[in-house]
Amino acid sequence: AYALLGIKGGSAFAEELLPTGHGPAAVASAYGAHGIPGVNVTIWSAGWNDGNGAKIYFDGVHSDIPVSHGLNVIFLNLDGTYHSSDTFNPERNGSAELVAAIEKLPMGSPVVVATQDDGRH
């Protein structure tokens, strides 16, 4: 299970990685670095043996953004508003598509990741 709230060009400011069988990962953080308006983000992520799901909440409201097997990634604008989302499956496709999507973002963009099932490869 893996959950991440990070900044392109910066560091993760909320991250949890748990081995299989240790339950779902969950992180929560108020985004507000560098004077940008805050958005409260909560991420719940579970591998196949720990619930097999991914849930993302913005300001306490469950997001209706679809999630599926792999790395569910939400890209936010610099002001914390929704930009886009996609699911990446490194097990099947490698990581090149995810890297390319992140490279297109401006420095300082928030990135939210919630893994469902398995995102290892």
C-alpha positions in Angstrom: 0.0 0.0 0.0 1.4 3.4 -1.0 0.0 6.9 -0.6 1.9 10.1 -1.5 1.3 13.9 -1.5 4.2 15.6 -3.1 5.5 18.6 -5.0 7.2 18.4 -8.4 10.8 19.6 -7.8 10.3 19.4 -4.0 9.8 16.6 -1.6 6.9 14.5 -0.3 5.1 16.3 2.5 2.9 13.3 3.3 3.9 9.7 2.3 3.4 6.2 3.6 4.5 2.8 2.2 3.4 -0.3 4.0 4.4 -3.9 3.1 1.7 -6.5 2.1 -0.3 -7.6 5.0 0.2 -4.5 7.1 -3.1 -2.8 6.2 -3.9 0.2 4.0 -1.7 3.3 3.8 -3.3 6.6 4.7 -1.9 10.1 4.6 -3.5 13.5 5.1 -2.1 17.0 4.6 -3.1 20.5 4.1 -1.5 21.8 0.9 -0.3 25.4 1.4 3.4 25.6 0.7 4.9 28.9 -0.7 1.8 30.9 0.2 -0.5 29.0 -2.1 -4.1 28.5 -0.8 -4.6 25.3 1.1 -6.4 22.3 0.1 -6.9 19.4 2.6 -6.1 16.1 0.9 -6.6 12.7 2.4 -5.4 9.6 0.6 -6.2 6.0 1.4 -4.5 3.2 -0.5 -4.7 -0.6 -0.2 -2.9 -3.4 -2.0 -4.6 -6.6 -3.1 -4.3 -8.3 0.4 -5.1 -5.2 2.4 -8.5 -4.1 0.9 -7.6 -3.5 -2.8 -8.8 0.0 -3.2 -7.8 3.7 -3.5 -9.8 6.6 -2.2 -8.9 10.3 -2.4 -10.7 13.1 -0.5 -10.4 16.8 -1.0 -11.6 18.9 2.0 -13.2 15.8 3.4 -15.3 15.1 0.3 -14.7 11.8 -1.5 -13.4 12.5 -5.0 -15.4 11.1 -7.9 -12.2 10.7 -9.9 -12.1 7.0 -11.2 -9.4 4.8 -9.7 -8.2 1.3 -10.9 -5.3 -1.1 -10.7 -2.0 0.7 -10.5 -0.9 4.2 -9.6 -3.8 6.5 -9.5 -2.3 10.0 -9.9 -4.0 13.4 -9.6 -2.2 16.4 -10.8 -3.1 19.7 -9.2 -2.5 23.3 -10.4 -0.2 25.5 -8.5 -3.2 27.0 -6.6 -4.3 23.5 -5.5 -7.2 23.2 -7.9 -7.7 20.0 -10.0 -5.7 19.9 -13.2 -6.0 16.3 -14.4 -5.8 12.6 -13.4 -4.7 9.3 -14.9 -3.9 5.8 -13.8 -0.5 4.3 -14.6 0.3 0.6 -14.6 4.1 0.2 -14.4 3.6 -3.6 -14.2 2.4 -3.6 -17.8 3.8 -0.4 -19.3 6.8 0.6 -17.3 7.1 4.1 -15.8 7.8 6.2 -19.0 4.2 7.5 -19.3 4.2 8.6 -15.6 7.6 10.3 -15.9 6.4 12.1 -19.1 3.2 13.3 -17.4 5.2 14.7 -14.4 7.8 16.3 -16.7 5.0 18.4 -18.4 4.0 19.9 -15.0 5.3 23.3 -13.8 7.8 23.1 -10.9 5.9 23.3 -7.6 2.8 21.5 -8.9 1.2 19.2 -6.3 0.9 15.5 -7.2 -1.3 13.0 -5.4 -0.7 9.2 -5.7 -2.9 6.4 -4.4 -2.0 2.8 -5.3 -4.7 0.2 -5.8 -3.7 -3.5 -6.0 0.0 -3.4 -6.9 2.1 -0.6 -8.2 5.5 -2.1 -7.8 7.1 -2.6 -11.2 
